[in-house]
Structures are given as structure tokens and as C-alpha cells.
Amino acid sequence: MGYENGIGAPHHVALEERRSLTVSGVEDVERFDENAIVLSTSQGTMVVSGSQLHIEKLSLDGGDLKVEGEIDAISYEEDQRAGRGGFFSRLLR
């Protein structure tokens, strides 16, 4: 898995002052609320947790996401999305 193997888009994460997060390589937003955002990225499932989180910008065509709020943690989980679509893919079916 990864762009260097020719699979997926480049994945970059930039956190500024724990208040603004920019992520590239986003494939889908699986779920979100003001305390957590779960993303499918080209490098696996990413979980952003905190408080007062909101999605400022989302471009699935470009794979870019910007989150604002109090960001407490960023982590990656085992990829368990095989056969499942994310929030927006289910919404658009």
C-alpha cells in the first residue's frame, strides 16, 4: 500500500497549533461528529479525535480535507473497510 508502489495518492498530514489539520490522499469520510472524524486515506484508516471538530473543506476529487477544532489525537487503524463504503459513498448510492 502506498504511492511509492504506484497505488493510491500521496498522503500528507499538516497540523498547525492543534487547531487546523490539512490531509491529502483522502479517499472517503467514513463518519464524523464534533469529537471524531474517521477517514479512508491512501495509507489506511485515519482517526482524528478532539472537540468542536468541523470539516472546513472537503474535496474527494482532489483527496483534500481541512479540519478545524481542538485536535487531541491523530491515529491510524487496521484497514477493516473491505466491502464497506464510507459515509459519502453510501449517501450517494
N, CA, C and O atoms as a printed pandas DataFrame, in Angstrom:
     atom_number atom_name residue_name chain_id  residue_number  x_coord  y_coord  z_coord
0              1         N          MET        A               1    0.838   -1.163    0.000
1              2        CA          MET        A               1    0.000    0.000    0.000
2              3         C          MET        A               1    0.886    1.230    0.000
3              4         O          MET        A               1    1.885    1.270    0.718
4              5         N          GLY        A               2    0.542    2.225   -0.787
5              6        CA          GLY        A               2    1.306    3.459   -0.778
6              7         C          GLY        A               2    1.615    3.946   -2.170
7              8         O          GLY        A               2    1.682    3.159   -3.114
8              9         N          TYR        A               3    1.799    5.222   -2.296
9             10        CA          TYR        A               3    2.034    5.867   -3.576
10            11         C          TYR        A               3    3.341    5.426   -4.205
11            12         O          TYR        A               3    3.431    5.273   -5.423
12            13         N          GLU        A               4    4.355    5.220   -3.374
13            14        CA          GLU        A               4    5.644    4.829   -3.931
14            15         C          GLU        A               4    5.574    3.491   -4.652
15            16         O          GLU        A               4    6.452    3.187   -5.459
16            17         N          ASN        A               5    4.556    2.688   -4.381
17            18        CA          ASN        A               5    4.345    1.428   -5.097
18            19         C          ASN        A               5    3.406    1.611   -6.276
19            20         O          ASN        A               5    3.032    0.635   -6.928
20            21         N          GLY        A               6    3.013    2.879   -6.565
21            22        CA          GLY        A               6    2.121    3.145   -7.674
22            23         C          GLY        A               6    0.649    2.966   -7.317
23            24         O          GLY        A               6   -0.204    3.007   -8.204
24            25         N          ILE        A               7    0.335    2.769   -6.043
25            26        CA          ILE        A               7   -1.038    2.571   -5.607
26            27         C          ILE        A               7   -1.434    3.737   -4.722
27            28         O          ILE        A               7   -0.725    4.078   -3.776
28            29         N          GLY        A               8   -2.576    4.352   -5.033
29            30        CA          GLY        A               8   -3.082    5.430   -4.185
30            31         C          GLY        A               8   -2.419    6.763   -4.450
31            32         O          GLY        A               8   -1.447    6.859   -5.200
32            33         N          ALA        A               9   -2.962    7.787   -3.821
33            34        CA          ALA        A               9   -2.469    9.152   -3.974
34            35         C          ALA        A               9   -1.471    9.474   -2.868
35            36         O          ALA        A               9   -1.445    8.796   -1.841
36            37         N          PRO        A              10   -0.649   10.503   -3.070
37            38        CA          PRO        A              10    0.269   10.911   -1.998
38            39         C          PRO        A              10   -0.523   11.292   -0.747
39            40         O          PRO        A              10   -1.593   11.894   -0.844
40            41         N          HIS        A              11   -0.002   10.946    0.408
41            42        CA          HIS        A              11   -0.685   11.201    1.680
42            43         C          HIS        A              11    0.192   12.120    2.522
43            44         O          HIS        A              11    1.319   11.776    2.877
44            45         N          HIS        A              12   -0.348   13.293    2.833
45            46        CA          HIS        A              12    0.367   14.259    3.659
46            47         C          HIS        A              12   -0.553   14.714    4.780
47            48         O          HIS        A              12   -1.764   14.831    4.593
48            49         N          VAL        A              13    0.028   14.971    5.946
49            50        CA          VAL        A              13   -0.713   15.454    7.104
50            51         C          VAL        A              13    0.028   16.675    7.644
51            52         O          VAL        A              13    1.227   16.611    7.917
52            53         N          ALA        A              14   -0.701   17.799    7.799
53            54        CA          ALA        A              14   -0.104   19.013    8.363
54            55         C          ALA        A              14   -1.004   19.513    9.488
55            56         O          ALA        A              14   -2.187   19.783    9.279
56            57         N          LEU        A              15   -0.430   19.633   10.682
57            58        CA          LEU        A              15   -1.169   20.093   11.851
58            59         C          LEU        A              15   -0.572   21.421   12.296
59            60         O          LEU        A              15    0.639   21.538   12.487
60            61         N          GLU        A              16   -1.437   22.423   12.459
61            62        CA          GLU        A              16   -0.989   23.741   12.888
62            63         C          GLU        A              16   -1.652   24.113   14.210
63            64         O          GLU        A              16   -2.875   24.216   14.302
64            65         N          GLU        A              17   -0.813   24.313   15.238
65            66        CA          GLU        A              17   -1.283   24.782   16.545
66            67         C          GLU        A              17   -2.382   23.916   17.165
67            68         O          GLU        A              17   -3.129   24.390   18.021
68            69         N          ARG        A              18   -2.488   22.651   16.742
69            70        CA          ARG        A              18   -3.535   21.724   17.216
70            71         C          ARG        A              18   -4.945   22.255   16.958
71            72         O          ARG        A              18   -5.900   21.791   17.581
72            73         N          ARG        A              19   -5.088   23.222   16.046
73            74        CA          ARG        A              19   -6.390   23.823   15.731
74            75         C          ARG        A              19   -6.774   23.643   14.262
75            76         O          ARG        A              19   -7.949   23.760   13.915
76            77         N          SER        A              20   -5.811   23.365   13.407
77            78        CA          SER        A              20   -6.076   23.259   11.977
78            79         C          SER        A              20   -5.296   22.075   11.409
79            80         O          SER        A              20   -4.075   22.000   11.550
80            81         N          LEU        A              21   -6.006   21.160   10.771
81            82        CA          LEU        A              21   -5.404   19.952   10.208
82            83         C          LEU        A              21   -5.715   19.884    8.723
83            84         O          LEU        A              21   -6.872   20.008    8.323
84            85         N          THR        A              22   -4.697   19.689    7.911
85            86        CA          THR        A              22   -4.869   19.509    6.469
86            87         C          THR        A              22   -4.348   18.121    6.111
87            88         O          THR        A              22   -3.239   17.745    6.489
88            89         N          VAL        A              23   -5.166   17.366    5.376
89            90        CA          VAL        A              23   -4.810   15.996    5.000
90            91         C          VAL        A              23   -4.998   15.840    3.499
91            92         O          VAL        A              23   -6.018   16.267    2.958
92            93         N          SER        A              24   -4.036   15.237    2.823
93            94        CA          SER        A              24   -4.187   14.880    1.406
94            95         C          SER        A              24   -4.166   13.362    1.295
95            96         O          SER        A              24   -3.739   12.673    2.221
96            97         N          GLY        A              25   -4.621   12.849    0.177
97            98        CA          GLY        A              25   -4.715   11.402   -0.007
98            99         C          GLY        A              25   -5.978   10.828    0.605
99           100         O          GLY        A              25   -6.052    9.628    0.869
100          101         N          VAL        A              26   -6.992   11.694    0.838
101          102        CA          VAL        A              26   -8.259   11.247    1.424
102          103         C          VAL        A              26   -9.113   10.618    0.331
103          104         O          VAL        A              26   -9.337   11.216   -0.722
104          105         N          GLU        A              27   -9.585    9.406    0.594
105          106        CA          GLU        A              27  -10.435    8.696   -0.363
106          107         C          GLU        A              27  -11.901    8.774    0.013
107          108         O          GLU        A              27  -12.765    8.766   -0.865
108          109         N          ASP        A              28  -12.201    8.851    1.315
109          110        CA          ASP        A              28  -13.593    8.882    1.765
110          111         C          ASP        A              28  -13.643    9.331    3.220
111          112         O          ASP        A              28  -12.676    9.161    3.964
112          113         N          VAL        A              29  -14.770    9.903    3.619
113          114        CA          VAL        A              29  -15.034   10.205    5.023
114          115         C          VAL        A              29  -16.036    9.164    5.485
115          116         O          VAL        A              29  -17.178    9.149    5.027
116          117         N          GLU        A              30  -15.615    8.295    6.389
117          118        CA          GLU        A              30  -16.483    7.207    6.830
118          119         C          GLU        A              30  -17.530    7.680    7.826
119          120         O          GLU        A              30  -18.696    7.296    7.739
120          121         N          ARG        A              31  -17.110    8.519    8.778
121          122        CA          ARG        A              31  -18.070    9.104    9.724
122          123         C          ARG        A              31  -17.412   10.299   10.392
123          124         O          ARG        A              31  -16.189   10.431   10.431
124          125         N          PHE        A              32  -18.274   11.165   10.919
125          126        CA          PHE        A              32  -17.749   12.332   11.606
126          127         C          PHE        A              32  -18.787   12.901   12.566
127          128         O          PHE        A              32  -19.993   12.791   12.345
128          129         N          ASP        A              33  -18.295   13.503   13.623
129          130        CA          ASP        A              33  -19.095   14.312   14.533
130          131         C          ASP        A              33  -18.129   15.311   15.164
131          132         O          ASP        A              33  -16.980   15.409   14.733
132          133         N          GLU        A              34  -18.570   16.042   16.162
133          134        CA          GLU        A              34  -17.696   17.085   16.707
134          135         C          GLU        A              34  -16.550   16.534   17.555
135          136         O          GLU        A              34  -15.667   17.291   17.957
136          137         N          ASN        A              35  -16.551   15.217   17.836
137          138        CA          ASN        A              35  -15.494   14.610   18.646
138          139         C          ASN        A              35  -14.563   13.678   17.881
139          140         O          ASN        A              35  -13.486   13.349   18.378
140          141         N          ALA        A              36  -14.951   13.243   16.683
141          142        CA          ALA        A              36  -14.102   12.321   15.915
142          143         C          ALA        A              36  -14.441   12.377   14.432
143          144         O          ALA        A              36  -15.597   12.556   14.047
144          145         N          ILE        A              37  -13.413   12.220   13.612
145          146        CA          ILE        A              37  -13.575   12.108   12.164
146          147         C          ILE        A              37  -12.788   10.881   11.731
147          148         O          ILE        A              37  -11.606   10.753   12.051
148          149         N          VAL        A              38  -13.442    9.975   11.001
149          150        CA          VAL        A              38  -12.801    8.751   10.526
150          151         C          VAL        A              38  -12.701    8.844    9.009
151          152         O          VAL        A              38  -13.708    9.011    8.321
152          153         N          LEU        A              39  -11.483    8.735    8.497
153          154        CA          LEU        A              39  -11.197    8.912    7.076
154          155         C          LEU        A              39  -10.569    7.663    6.483
155          156         O          LEU        A              39   -9.784    6.981    7.143
156          157         N          SER        A              40  -10.910    7.367    5.251
157          158        CA          SER        A              40  -10.161    6.382    4.478
158          159         C          SER        A              40   -9.140    7.175    3.681
159          160         O          SER        A              40   -9.496    8.091    2.940
160          161         N          THR        A              41   -7.868    6.822    3.834
161          162        CA          THR        A              41   -6.812    7.511    3.087
162          163         C          THR        A              41   -6.041    6.489    2.269
163          164         O          THR        A              41   -6.243    5.282    2.398
164          165         N          SER        A              42   -5.163    6.992    1.432
165          166        CA          SER        A              42   -4.341    6.100    0.621
166          167         C          SER        A              42   -3.372    5.282    1.478
167          168         O          SER        A              42   -2.772    4.326    0.986
168          169         N          GLN        A              43   -3.214    5.647    2.753
169          170        CA          GLN        A              43   -2.329    4.915    3.669
170          171         C          GLN        A              43   -3.088    4.170    4.754
171          172         O          GLN        A              43   -2.474    3.687    5.705
172          173         N          GLY        A              44   -4.414    4.063    4.639
173          174        CA          GLY        A              44   -5.208    3.335    5.614
174          175         C          GLY        A              44   -6.240    4.223    6.284
175          176         O          GLY        A              44   -6.418    5.380    5.904
176          177         N          THR        A              45   -6.916    3.677    7.284
177          178        CA          THR        A              45   -7.960    4.398    8.006
178          179         C          THR        A              45   -7.323    5.300    9.055
179          180         O          THR        A              45   -6.543    4.853    9.896
180          181         N          MET        A              46   -7.673    6.573    8.984
181          182        CA          MET        A              46   -7.132    7.587    9.882
182          183         C          MET        A              46   -8.251    8.099   10.782
183          184         O          MET        A              46   -9.357    8.361   10.309
184          185         N          VAL        A              47   -7.969    8.243   12.076
185          186        CA          VAL        A              47   -8.944    8.754   13.036
186          187         C          VAL        A              47   -8.392   10.036   13.648
187          188         O          VAL        A              47   -7.287   10.060   14.189
188          189         N          VAL        A              48   -9.182   11.096   13.551
189          190        CA          VAL        A              48   -8.846   12.380   14.167
190          191         C          VAL        A              48   -9.818   12.557   15.328
191          192         O          VAL        A              48  -11.031   12.513   15.127
192          193         N          SER        A              49   -9.305   12.757   16.536
193          194        CA          SER        A              49  -10.197   12.957   17.676
194          195         C          SER        A              49   -9.880   14.274   18.359
195          196         O          SER        A              49   -8.757   14.775   18.309
196          197         N          GLY        A              50  -10.912   14.821   19.001
197          198        CA          GLY        A              50  -10.765   16.097   19.680
198          199         C          GLY        A              50  -12.119   16.612   20.099
199          200         O          GLY        A              50  -13.005   15.835   20.454
200          201         N          SER        A              51  -12.285   17.926   20.058
201          202        CA          SER        A              51  -13.565   18.535   20.404
202          203         C          SER        A              51  -13.836   19.705   19.461
203          204         O          SER        A              51  -12.910   20.323   18.935
204          205         N          GLN        A              52  -15.088   19.990   19.261
205          206        CA          GLN        A              52  -15.538   21.054   18.373
206          207         C          GLN        A              52  -14.938   20.919   16.975
207          208         O          GLN        A              52  -14.613   21.917   16.333
208          209         N          LEU        A              53  -14.796   19.680   16.511
209          210        CA          LEU        A              53  -14.231   19.430   15.187
210          211         C          LEU        A              53  -15.277   19.712   14.115
211          212         O          LEU        A              53  -16.443   19.345   14.260
212          213         N          HIS        A              54  -14.855   20.355   13.057
213          214        CA          HIS        A              54  -15.727   20.507   11.899
214          215         C          HIS        A              54  -14.877   20.486   10.636
215          216         O          HIS        A              54  -13.721   20.909   10.625
216          217         N          ILE        A              55  -15.491   19.983    9.582
217          218        CA          ILE        A              55  -14.816   19.895    8.295
218          219         C          ILE        A              55  -14.966   21.238    7.599
219          220         O          ILE        A              55  -16.064   21.648    7.222
220          221         N          GLU        A              56  -13.846   21.902    7.439
221          222        CA          GLU        A              56  -13.810   23.221    6.813
222          223         C          GLU        A              56  -13.853   23.103    5.293
223          224         O          GLU        A              56  -14.510   23.894    4.616
224          225         N          LYS        A              57  -13.138   22.097    4.761
225          226        CA          LYS        A              57  -13.055   21.906    3.315
226          227         C          LYS        A              57  -12.934   20.412    3.040
227          228         O          LYS        A              57  -12.208   19.701    3.735
228          229         N          LEU        A              58  -13.650   19.945    2.024
229          230        CA          LEU        A              58  -13.552   18.550    1.611
230          231         C          LEU        A              58  -13.623   18.483    0.099
231          232         O          LEU        A              58  -14.575   18.976   -0.506
232          233         N          SER        A              59  -12.626   17.877   -0.507
233          234        CA          SER        A              59  -12.605   17.651   -1.945
234          235         C          SER        A              59  -12.182   16.203   -2.181
235          236         O          SER        A              59  -10.990   15.893   -2.204
236          237         N          LEU        A              60  -13.161   15.321   -2.355
237          238        CA          LEU        A              60  -12.826   13.915   -2.591
238          239         C          LEU        A              60  -12.204   13.732   -3.972
239          240         O          LEU        A              60  -11.403   12.818   -4.169
240          241         N          ASP        A              61  -12.562   14.590   -4.932
241          242        CA          ASP        A              61  -11.939   14.508   -6.253
242          243         C          ASP        A              61  -10.439   14.757   -6.155
243          244         O          ASP        A              61   -9.644   14.066   -6.793
244          245         N          GLY        A              62  -10.056   15.749   -5.351
245          246        CA          GLY        A              62   -8.641   16.061   -5.172
246          247         C          GLY        A              62   -8.008   15.337   -4.009
247          248         O          GLY        A              62   -6.785   15.326   -3.874
248          249         N          GLY        A              63   -8.841   14.720   -3.152
249          250        CA          GLY        A              63   -8.329   13.982   -1.999
250          251         C          GLY        A              63   -7.876   14.866   -0.854
251          252         O          GLY        A              63   -7.037   14.459   -0.050
252          253         N          ASP        A              64   -8.431   16.094   -0.767
253          254        CA          ASP        A              64   -8.004   17.039    0.256
254          255         C          ASP        A              64   -9.086   17.277    1.301
255          256         O          ASP        A              64  -10.276   17.321    0.988
256          257         N          LEU        A              65   -8.651   17.429    2.538
257          258        CA          LEU        A              65   -9.553   17.682    3.660
258          259         C          LEU        A              65   -8.892   18.682    4.596
259          260         O          LEU        A              65   -7.690   18.620    4.851
260          261         N          LYS        A              66   -9.712   19.617    5.108
261          262        CA          LYS        A              66   -9.224   20.540    6.130
262          263         C          LYS        A              66  -10.192   20.489    7.299
263          264         O          LYS        A              66  -11.403   20.633    7.126
264          265         N          VAL        A              67   -9.642   20.282    8.498
265          266        CA          VAL        A              67  -10.424   20.174    9.722
266          267         C          VAL        A              67  -10.017   21.307   10.654
267          268         O          VAL        A              67   -8.833   21.614   10.790
268          269         N          GLU        A              68  -11.009   21.927   11.295
269          270        CA          GLU        A              68  -10.769   22.958   12.306
270          271         C          GLU        A              68  -11.353   22.466   13.627
271          272         O          GLU        A              68  -12.331   21.718   13.625
272          273         N          GLY        A              69  -10.776   22.869   14.740
273          274        CA          GLY        A              69  -11.252   22.500   16.070
274          275         C          GLY        A              69  -10.084   22.200   16.990
275          276         O          GLY        A              69   -8.930   22.441   16.637
276          277         N          GLU        A              70  -10.377   21.681   18.155
277          278        CA          GLU        A              70   -9.341   21.307   19.119
278          279         C          GLU        A              70   -8.946   19.853   18.855
279          280         O          GLU        A              70   -9.692   18.936   19.198
280          281         N          ILE        A              71   -7.786   19.641   18.252
281          282        CA          ILE        A              71   -7.351   18.312   17.842
282          283         C          ILE        A              71   -6.490   17.696   18.948
283          284         O          ILE        A              71   -5.437   18.227   19.303
284          285         N          ASP        A              72   -6.956   16.570   19.483
285          286        CA          ASP        A              72   -6.255   15.891   20.570
286          287         C          ASP        A              72   -5.372   14.752   20.091
287          288         O          ASP        A              72   -4.310   14.509   20.665
288          289         N          ALA        A              73   -5.803   14.036   19.026
289          290        CA          ALA        A              73   -5.044   12.864   18.582
290          291         C          ALA        A              73   -5.311   12.564   17.111
291          292         O          ALA        A              73   -6.390   12.827   16.580
292          293         N          ILE        A              74   -4.294   12.008   16.483
293          294        CA          ILE        A              74   -4.401   11.502   15.109
294          295         C          ILE        A              74   -3.824   10.095   15.145
295          296         O          ILE        A              74   -2.696    9.895   15.596
296          297         N          SER        A              75   -4.594    9.119   14.673
297          298        CA          SER        A              75   -4.098    7.744   14.694
298          299         C          SER        A              75   -4.557    7.005   13.445
299          300         O          SER        A              75   -5.459    7.449   12.734
300          301         N          TYR        A              76   -3.919    5.873   13.197
301          302        CA          TYR        A              76   -4.273    5.001   12.084
302          303         C          TYR        A              76   -4.746    3.673   12.647
303          304         O          TYR        A              76   -4.205    3.179   13.637
304          305         N          GLU        A              77   -5.765    3.096   12.006
305          306        CA          GLU        A              77   -6.312    1.817   12.435
306          307         C          GLU        A              77   -6.054    0.766   11.368
307          308         O          GLU        A              77   -5.712    1.078   10.227
308          309         N          GLU        A              78   -6.226   -0.488   11.770
309          310        CA          GLU        A              78   -6.201   -1.584   10.806
310          311         C          GLU        A              78   -7.268   -1.306    9.757
311          312         O          GLU        A              78   -8.344   -0.807   10.085
312          313         N          ASP        A              79   -6.986   -1.620    8.524
313          314        CA          ASP        A              79   -7.938   -1.360    7.442
314          315         C          ASP        A              79   -9.014   -2.436    7.451
315          316         O          ASP        A              79   -8.772   -3.567    7.030
316          317         N          GLN        A              80  -10.204   -2.080    7.932
317          318        CA          GLN        A              80  -11.316   -3.024    8.020
318          319         C          GLN        A              80  -12.457   -2.628    7.105
319          320         O          GLN        A              80  -13.598   -3.032    7.329
320          321         N          ARG        A              81  -12.169   -1.845    6.079
321          322        CA          ARG        A              81  -13.237   -1.308    5.247
322          323         C          ARG        A              81  -13.540   -2.157    4.013
323          324         O          ARG        A              81  -14.344   -1.746    3.176
324          325         N          ALA        A              82  -12.930   -3.304    3.883
325          326        CA          ALA        A              82  -13.177   -4.144    2.713
326          327         C          ALA        A              82  -14.667   -4.432    2.584
327          328         O          ALA        A              82  -15.293   -4.942    3.514
328          329         N          GLY        A              83  -15.219   -4.107    1.448
329          330        CA          GLY        A              83  -16.629   -4.363    1.209
330          331         C          GLY        A              83  -17.556   -3.301    1.750
331          332         O          GLY        A              83  -18.767   -3.376    1.547
332          333         N          ARG        A              84  -17.003   -2.299    2.444
333          334        CA          ARG        A              84  -17.828   -1.231    3.011
334          335         C          ARG        A              84  -17.507    0.067    2.307
335          336         O          ARG        A              84  -16.354    0.338    1.973
336          337         N          GLY        A              85  -18.524    0.859    2.086
337          338        CA          GLY        A              85  -18.300    2.197    1.589
338          339         C          GLY        A              85  -18.316    3.152    2.761
339          340         O          GLY        A              85  -18.822    2.826    3.835
340          341         N          GLY        A              86  -17.766    4.323    2.553
341          342        CA          GLY        A              86  -17.787    5.338    3.586
342          343         C          GLY        A              86  -19.099    6.097    3.585
343          344         O          GLY        A              86  -20.029    5.765    2.851
344          345         N          PHE        A              87  -19.155    7.113    4.416
345          346        CA          PHE        A              87  -20.371    7.894    4.598
346          347         C          PHE        A              87  -20.866    8.470    3.278
347          348         O          PHE        A              87  -22.039    8.310    2.939
348          349         N          PHE        A              88  -19.995    9.135    2.532
349          350        CA          PHE        A              88  -20.436    9.783    1.304
350          351         C          PHE        A              88  -20.744    8.795    0.197
351          352         O          PHE        A              88  -21.652    9.040   -0.598
352          353         N          SER        A              89  -20.033    7.704    0.116
353          354        CA          SER        A              89  -20.342    6.709   -0.918
354          355         C          SER        A              89  -21.696    6.051   -0.635
355          356         O          SER        A              89  -22.450    5.762   -1.564
356          357         N          ARG        A              90  -22.010    5.811    0.656
357          358        CA          ARG        A              90  -23.322    5.254    0.994
358          359         C          ARG        A              90  -24.425    6.263    0.736
359          360         O          ARG        A              90  -25.520    5.895    0.311
360          361         N          LEU        A              91  -24.145    7.532    0.991
361          362        CA          LEU        A              91  -25.125    8.592    0.795
362          363         C          LEU        A              91  -25.484    8.752   -0.678
363          364         O          LEU        A              91  -26.630    9.061   -1.005
364          365         N          LEU        A              92  -24.534    8.548   -1.553
365          366        CA          LEU        A              92  -24.732    8.794   -2.990
366          367         C          LEU        A              92  -25.221    7.567   -3.753
367          368         O          LEU        A              92  -25.381    7.635   -4.972
368          369         N          ARG        A              93  -25.460    6.461   -3.078
369          370        CA          ARG        A              93  -25.952    5.255   -3.756
370          371         C          ARG        A              93  -27.411    5.392   -4.098
371          372         O          ARG        A              93  -27.999    4.476   -4.673
